[in-house]
Amino acid sequence: MRIDKFLNSVNIVKRRAIAQDMIANRVVLLNGVVAKASKEVRVGDKITIEYLNGKKEYIVLKIPQTKTIPKSKMAEFVKEIKG
């Protein structure tokens, strides 16, 4: 699954357009490398988002099979780690 779709599907960002904008502004890293919107996400990958007031890091646990998942199931797909 593309990283822009993944960020939206697992509720890290509210809309895919926001994910694409963050990627275009080079604040999303996949395994320590600045990500492109078309980059594929795999289980075990580390996603880092650099916000103005700090950064958040996530480990991909599972790839969703549907377009969106409920927020209550977010923990099944990503695990937030200390940045």
Backbone bond lengths (Angstrom), bond angles and torsions (degrees), N, CA, C in turn:
res aa  C-N    CA-C-N  psi(-1)  N-CA   C-N-CA  omega(-1)  CA-C   N-CA-C  phi
1 M - - - 1.439 - - 1.528 108.59 -
2 R 1.336 116.06 138.55 1.466 121.58 178.52 1.522 110.66 -62.09
3 I 1.324 116.74 146.93 1.465 120.24 -176.69 1.527 112.04 -63.38
4 D 1.340 118.69 -36.10 1.465 119.43 179.76 1.529 111.05 -65.90
5 K 1.328 116.84 -39.84 1.469 120.88 177.00 1.527 110.75 -68.57
6 F 1.327 116.72 -39.34 1.463 121.32 -178.55 1.525 110.98 -62.30
7 L 1.331 117.45 -47.20 1.466 121.27 -179.52 1.522 111.27 -57.86
8 N 1.317 116.39 -37.68 1.462 120.66 178.34 1.530 111.56 -75.67
9 S 1.314 117.53 -42.75 1.469 121.75 -176.59 1.516 113.18 -61.47
10 V 1.325 117.23 -39.45 1.468 120.29 -176.74 1.524 112.58 -95.14
11 N 1.327 116.48 12.74 1.469 123.03 173.13 1.524 114.85 68.44
12 I 1.323 117.78 28.30 1.462 119.71 172.68 1.535 108.23 -75.85
13 V 1.330 116.57 -38.68 1.472 122.24 172.35 1.526 108.40 -124.18
14 K 1.341 116.21 156.29 1.466 120.28 -174.57 1.521 113.76 -76.50
15 R 1.355 116.71 -34.88 1.459 119.32 -177.91 1.526 109.70 -134.60
16 R 1.324 115.16 150.91 1.462 120.22 179.53 1.530 110.87 -62.84
17 A 1.335 116.96 -34.53 1.464 120.53 179.16 1.524 110.87 -60.80
18 I 1.328 116.77 -36.14 1.467 120.67 177.28 1.530 109.63 -66.34
19 A 1.323 116.46 -42.75 1.470 121.05 178.01 1.526 110.45 -60.48
20 Q 1.332 116.71 -43.50 1.462 120.64 -179.99 1.531 111.12 -64.57
21 D 1.342 116.79 -38.33 1.457 121.01 178.70 1.536 110.59 -66.21
22 M 1.330 116.39 -41.81 1.468 120.32 178.36 1.524 110.49 -63.00
23 I 1.329 117.01 -40.18 1.467 121.64 179.13 1.531 109.94 -66.73
24 A 1.329 116.68 -41.81 1.473 121.06 179.21 1.525 111.18 -63.10
25 N 1.330 117.11 -31.31 1.464 121.59 179.13 1.523 112.80 -89.78
26 R 1.319 116.20 9.33 1.466 123.71 171.75 1.528 114.04 60.95
27 V 1.338 117.09 37.60 1.467 119.81 177.46 1.524 112.16 -105.74
28 V 1.344 116.81 -0.64 1.466 121.06 178.62 1.527 108.55 -108.76
29 L 1.337 114.78 125.26 1.461 119.95 178.02 1.517 109.10 -116.71
30 L 1.310 116.18 141.34 1.460 122.66 175.90 1.518 106.95 -117.62
31 N 1.322 116.46 113.74 1.463 122.93 -176.83 1.535 111.63 55.97
32 G 1.346 115.94 39.25 1.459 120.71 176.20 1.516 115.68 83.30
33 V 1.335 118.00 0.81 1.463 122.25 -179.38 1.529 108.13 -115.83
34 V 1.344 116.88 137.28 1.464 120.57 178.13 1.525 108.07 -56.45
35 A 1.351 115.69 127.90 1.468 121.10 -173.50 1.524 112.15 -88.18
36 K 1.331 115.08 150.88 1.454 122.18 168.91 1.524 106.21 -103.91
37 A 1.337 118.13 153.08 1.467 122.47 -175.51 1.525 112.13 -58.15
38 S 1.318 117.72 -30.27 1.464 121.20 -176.37 1.527 113.54 -85.41
39 K 1.329 117.33 -3.54 1.474 121.15 -177.49 1.525 110.41 -64.56
40 E 1.332 116.02 132.97 1.461 121.69 -179.67 1.527 111.17 -81.30
41 V 1.335 115.82 136.88 1.460 122.43 177.65 1.522 108.15 -96.88
42 R 1.322 116.70 137.74 1.465 122.03 178.77 1.528 109.48 -127.12
43 V 1.315 115.76 160.12 1.470 120.85 178.24 1.525 108.79 -60.01
44 G 1.331 116.66 133.17 1.453 121.90 -179.54 1.514 114.12 96.40
45 D 1.335 117.88 -11.44 1.468 120.79 178.71 1.523 110.70 -67.64
46 K 1.330 115.66 152.54 1.463 122.05 177.89 1.530 107.95 -110.83
47 I 1.331 116.03 122.11 1.463 122.14 178.63 1.521 107.86 -106.88
48 T 1.324 116.28 128.08 1.461 121.85 177.64 1.519 108.23 -118.79
49 I 1.337 116.41 131.13 1.460 121.89 175.95 1.522 107.03 -118.12
50 E 1.326 115.48 121.83 1.460 121.28 -178.20 1.524 109.71 -97.36
51 Y 1.341 115.90 102.34 1.460 122.08 176.73 1.523 108.82 -87.08
52 L 1.329 117.03 169.39 1.466 121.01 178.97 1.527 111.94 -63.19
53 N 1.342 116.51 -34.10 1.467 120.21 -177.17 1.524 113.16 -101.99
54 G 1.299 118.04 21.84 1.464 121.33 178.48 1.515 111.06 140.21
55 K 1.309 115.13 -168.96 1.465 118.02 179.59 1.519 110.12 -133.56
56 K 1.339 114.61 155.68 1.459 121.16 176.16 1.517 107.57 -123.45
57 E 1.331 115.28 141.57 1.457 120.65 -179.76 1.517 109.37 -123.90
58 Y 1.320 115.18 141.31 1.459 121.96 -178.78 1.526 109.66 -132.19
59 I 1.314 116.22 146.60 1.460 122.40 171.65 1.524 106.75 -108.80
60 V 1.333 116.65 132.76 1.468 121.80 179.54 1.527 108.24 -79.77
61 L 1.332 116.37 120.50 1.462 121.68 -179.97 1.526 112.17 -98.45
62 K 1.334 115.97 -30.98 1.455 120.97 -173.97 1.529 107.70 -158.97
63 I 1.335 116.71 148.93 1.459 121.71 177.69 1.532 107.92 -99.13
64 P 1.346 118.55 125.74 1.470 119.79 -179.77 1.524 111.96 -68.20
65 Q 1.326 115.59 145.45 1.468 121.20 178.76 1.525 111.39 -94.55
66 T 1.337 116.74 -12.21 1.460 121.34 -179.91 1.520 109.68 -113.21
67 K 1.336 115.55 167.85 1.462 120.90 -176.89 1.526 112.02 -63.83
68 T 1.324 117.23 -41.40 1.458 121.15 178.26 1.521 109.65 -137.45
69 I 1.319 114.76 156.01 1.462 120.35 176.16 1.528 107.49 -124.75
70 P 1.334 117.87 155.33 1.466 119.46 176.63 1.531 110.59 -65.63
71 K 1.333 116.26 147.52 1.467 120.42 179.18 1.524 111.56 -57.71
72 S 1.327 115.94 -31.15 1.465 119.90 -178.28 1.533 111.97 -65.97
73 K 1.333 117.89 -19.60 1.469 121.75 -179.07 1.527 112.45 -102.60
74 M 1.322 117.08 7.69 1.472 121.36 -177.61 1.526 111.90 -57.08
75 A 1.327 117.05 -37.45 1.472 121.44 -177.25 1.523 112.76 -64.63
76 E 1.329 118.00 -19.68 1.467 120.99 177.49 1.526 111.71 -74.57
77 F 1.346 116.65 -22.69 1.454 121.16 -172.86 1.528 113.86 -106.19
78 V 1.320 117.46 -34.50 1.473 121.01 177.91 1.521 109.84 -137.38
79 K 1.325 114.28 150.14 1.458 120.76 176.06 1.526 106.90 -122.04
80 E 1.333 116.78 123.58 1.458 119.94 178.03 1.529 108.51 -79.86
81 I 1.323 114.78 131.20 1.460 119.86 177.69 1.513 108.89 -114.06
82 K 1.297 116.61 159.59 1.466 120.95 -178.67 1.522 110.50 -67.36
83 G 1.316 116.56 132.37 1.467 121.36 -177.27 1.484 113.86 -93.43
